[in-house]
Structures are given as C-alpha cells and as structure tokens.
Amino acid sequence: MTDDDLEQRLRSHYRAIDPGFAPPMVGRRVAAALEQRASRPMPRSRLNRAYAGLMAAVVVGAIGLTVGLTLGLQPGGFLGQPGSPSTAPLAPTMPQSPSPGVPSSLGPTTSPTQLPAGPDIEAGAMVDALHGWAVTNGRLWVTADGGATWRDATPPSGFAVASAGYLLGVAFADAQHGWAAFNEAFTSPSDASYGRVDVWRTADGGQTWTKTQLPKARFAVFGELMPRVQFDVLDATHVFAFQSGNGAKGKNDSDLFWTADGGGTWSADRPTGSGSVGIEGSIAFATAMDGVVVNTWHGAGISVTQDGGRTWTDAAWPASAAVSAGGQGSFGQPVFFGGRTGLMTFLPDGLVDTPVYRTTDAGSSWAPSATIPAGVTAVSFLDLQRWIAISGTEVFRTTDGGQTWAHSPAAGLPGIPGSFLMTDAQRGSALASMGDCGVIKSRCNTRTGLYATVDGGSTWTQLWPK
Amino acid sequence: MANEGAPPLTADEAIRRMLLTRVDDAFRLAAFILGDAVAAEDLVQEAALLAWDRRRSLRDARAADGWFTQILVNLCRDELRRRARRPRLVALDPAVGHGTATTPAPASDLAPAIARLTADEQTLLALRFGRQLTIPEIAGQLDIPEGTVKSRLHATLQHLRAAVDAERRAEERVR
C-alpha cells in the first residue's frame, strides 16, 4: 500500500463518517446551556494564565468595554496582575525540593532604543518612576529612563526558540529583580523536557539571566499547551509561581511552586487538588503561608490557604446585591497590606457601583468596605486608605478608604485602561486599547498602548507606540 | 462586518454568538476526531461551556475561532484518552460463540486501525484528512510548529500502516 493509497483510504474513511450539519437539537442544547451558565457569577480570571507583573493595582470592571478591549486587554487578566506588597514577616522557609540551577547566561546587551514596531504590546508596567518592562513583538524590553528608550532584555533562550519558546509569564519585584517563565524546548512528547517550565531570573534589571527549571508539575503535562505562569511576588526573594488552567486537559487543575531564594530553587509542586478537581483562578499571597485563589468554582469563588498552598478551604464572602439578584460578576485581584489585611473588588457586570471588600484575616473572610463610583473601571490601592481610580476620562481619588471621592478630568488616555498601576500617589502606568473592535471580525485594528502618568493620573503620556 | 453601524456588542454577547455560530463546524470536527456523532454532540456542548467559562482568557478577538477550535480539539483528545484507558465492553454472543464488542460497527475498514493510534495521532488524522486542514492550519489549531505537524503526520501514517497490518493479522487469526 503506497502513501497515496493510504491517504486515499483515509479520505474515504472520513467521508464515510462525515455527519454533515449538527442536528438542530445540538444548537438548542448549546444555547440553553450557555444561557444557564451565563446566569451564574462569572469567575473572571479562573482561566487566565496571567502575566503577573508587579502591580499594586487592581483593574476592575469590563463595564462598557468593547469586545476588542475586553478580549484583547482583559482587565486584570492576561495583562499583569497585582502583586501583594506585603510587609509582614514571612513564615519560616519551607522545605525546598532542590531544582538545580543552570549556569548563568548573559542576556542581550543591545543599546537602548525605542520600542520596536510590533503588532501590539502584550503586557507591561512601570515598576517605578524610571524603570519598567514591556512584552511586545515577541521580546521582553526594559526601560530605565521612564520609557524614553528601551533595551531588549529577552532571556537568552527565551523567545529565540521558535519551536518552544512560549513565554508563560513575567514579573518584576523592582527595577532589578525579575522572572520570566517559558515552556522548555522539546521536539516530541517523549522528550524529558516536554511539559516542563524554565524560569529565568535576573537580579540586574535584565542584563544577565539565570535559568532554573520548575519541578515537574503534577497535572500540567501537555507541553504544547502549557498554562500561563502567574508569579506572585512577596519580595525579591520570596515568590510563588502558579500554573492555573490546563487547556490540554479541559478540567480544573493547577500547580503551585514556591521559592525563598529568589528563584534559585523551587519547592516541589503543591497541586491544589487531586485528579481534575483542583482550584483554578488567580493567586494572591499575603505571607508565605497565607493566600487566596479568587475566581474559583469553589464556594463563593474564593479559596484560602494557611499553609502555603498545601490545603485549601472556601473563604467566607457575603454576596453582593448584584450576585444575589442573579447577576454576573467577578473578583478583582486581592492586594494585601501588612500581612493579613487586604482589599479586593467585586466586579458586577453592568453599570453599577463596584464594591470593595476588605479582609483582616489574610483572606479567610471578607466584608464590604466601600464602593467605587459607577462607570469607573480601574482602581489602584496605594494602601488601605488611599485609592486612585480611572474611568478613561476622569480620575477619582480617595484618602479615606472609599468613603469620599474627589474627581477631576484625566487627559491622554485613549479609553478605559485594561490594566492600571500606580506605584505611588503621583506615578503610574496603564495599558489601554487604542482602537475599537465592537464586534468579532477579521479586520480589527485595535492596538494596545502603554501610558504613564507623573501627576496622579490627571495626564497621561503614551510610551508605546512612539 | 455585518454588525457595523449597530451598537457594539458586549464582549460576552459576542462570545455567545460566536459559539452558537460555530456549532455545526465544531460538531463535524468532533465527529471526525471521535468517529462518533453522538459523543460529538456532548463534546460540542462541553466545549462551548468551557469556552464560555474561559472567555476572559481570549486575548485577541480575531483569534476567537481558532481559540474555540483548540478547546474543542483538546476535549476530543481527552475523550480519546479516556476511551483508551477504559476496558472495552464485550458481550458474549451465544449464537456466534465468541465475544463481540458492543461498540458500533466500524464505518469503514480503517476505523479499527485508527482506533489503535494514540489520541494525538487520531486527532491529527481527523484534522488533516477529515477536516482537510492544511499543515499551517493544523499548526495553528494545535499551537505547534508546522515542522512538528509534518513530522508527526509522517510518523502517524507509519503507525497507521502498522496498525492496518496488525488488524489484518488479527482478522486472519480469527478466520
């Protein structure tokens, strides 16, 4: 039997089993199932394998966003999630399962330049007034002059390996310390590297990088479709890496890893469940022991751990009026201050006020604290009292934990930011869509821009594209 | 383009509509991969719900079709893997005097040989020869390089050839 014969037989085989159009009942079943599912509260980022930048912001609400913005720049989703700027003493170092580091490699040393032309900026944020990072056109770029010029800081074998160099996540703790996760190169599923994750770390702002391999994940074993890695940075040496959502399996599962030495070694996998009943969502740790995963399918959508992710329970959370009434919504990224106290938004769909919830027990229970004005889609918590929110055309500020708000015009943003971070009361950055894709269509000119403010959000300068 | 001039859809509504318009294609593809139209109906519904749940993970609206197809293909592969792990149910047929599989009769003489392949290999064949996708299209659907598609396709055809031989030898033994 020649190859042509075999291929001909294959075509005949599939013609024989071609069912043609789906029976009408299938469409009706799908429509009914979607309608039923849509009536449930929506775990927003349960499946977002977020690029986890160091972001002390919570981006809220997809209210009124266009498809292009919402899908391309999911608030708090694909783009950087807030970190947890905890100042609490960390728990004792947990047992580590050594994962030997790979000898250090020099990263690219190209001269600073403007960000290159590319299809889009995928993720990025300013870390402080001068330093920031951005992923665009398949490369990782850093700036040390407030975005005027950028230097290619892509890890040595990162994007360069077209067959496997998929970037799974990026985070920076400060201008010097950063991490980038890639799935490891492989040529076939039988390779030892198949389904493995490399984490490159830098302690000099991307000048040099060192590679470490994450211990083998329990569930995330399909190398072609590795889940994103969400880094949750407690400080420059204490970091969680969370792989949530395994597209290849179609079931709930997630894998958690922990480092106490800046990424030199990582703990063994701490799967959030057995089989396919793990907890997916977005992590936020208050300490090395206390943390939450939000937008899960468990309980009210928040799972909490007090042992570094080894065991999880459902957190207590009072449903908002919107959810009680059958509406949809999702949680924003929790941000912790002082170890056990934290804030989190709940994002109801629709033009209603966004409630802010507060915890004083590291996420085990949450209580309503305040609301953000209707139509405001992004908020950055500087601390428990000082919050700054952006609607796209206005900036809102509170200094009393949301009890009173002052607002003024905001200029320079093309629209509602999809990601928003204030590093202090004056300086911050945002990613916003510069186009408008109102519907899903093949020709959509939406582009994402990186913007910065130095006056508390009143005026914004476009850093990318130039 | 049809909606230009109309008020913009919400993101969720756009996703919902996209999923509903993809039912026919998804059903056909799932049937090709699974070789089973009834199972394909369930898979399409499961895939639509999964896509709905994961709609926030879609980064580019332009990639919505491929994104949904990828979810569907992954579910199909999972189903094939589950089937591979399950023991085949065999009912004794006293009239014949030996075991007869309760699974439906194969639609073509290649079906038993295809069933011997791995889930990934069966998926690849369905995409290439059932759905008749090009190599670049398959690479896009599976999110793997074109070269990998080619090499896997080559290996899959070799495995299929061996499986056809194995099936033929098995039939000869029964006779």
Interface residues (C-beta under 8 A of the other chain):
Chain A: M1 D3 L6 E7 R9 L10 R11 S12 H13 Y14 A16 I17 D18 P19 G20 F21 A22 P23 M25 V26 G27 R29 V30 A31 A33 L34 R37 A38 M42 P43 R44 S45 R46 L47 N48 R49 A62 L65 T66 V67 G68 T70 L71 G72 Q74 G77 F78 E122 A162 S163 T187 S188 P189 E224 L225 G245 G247 A248 K249 G250 K251 Q328 S330 D349 D436 C437 G438 V439 I440 K441 S442 R443 C444 T446
Chain B: M1 N3 E4 P7 P8 L9 T10 A11 D12 A14 I15 R16 R17 M18 L19 L20 V23 D24 A26 F27 R28 A31 F32 G35 A37 A40 E41 V44 Q45 E46 A48 L49 L50 W52 D53 R54 R55 R56 S57 L58 R59 D60 A61 R62 A64 Q70 I71 N74 L75 R77 D78 A107 S108 D109 L110 A111 I114 D120 L125 A126 R128 F129 G130 L142 D143 I144 P145 G147 T148 S151 R152 L157 L160 R161 V164
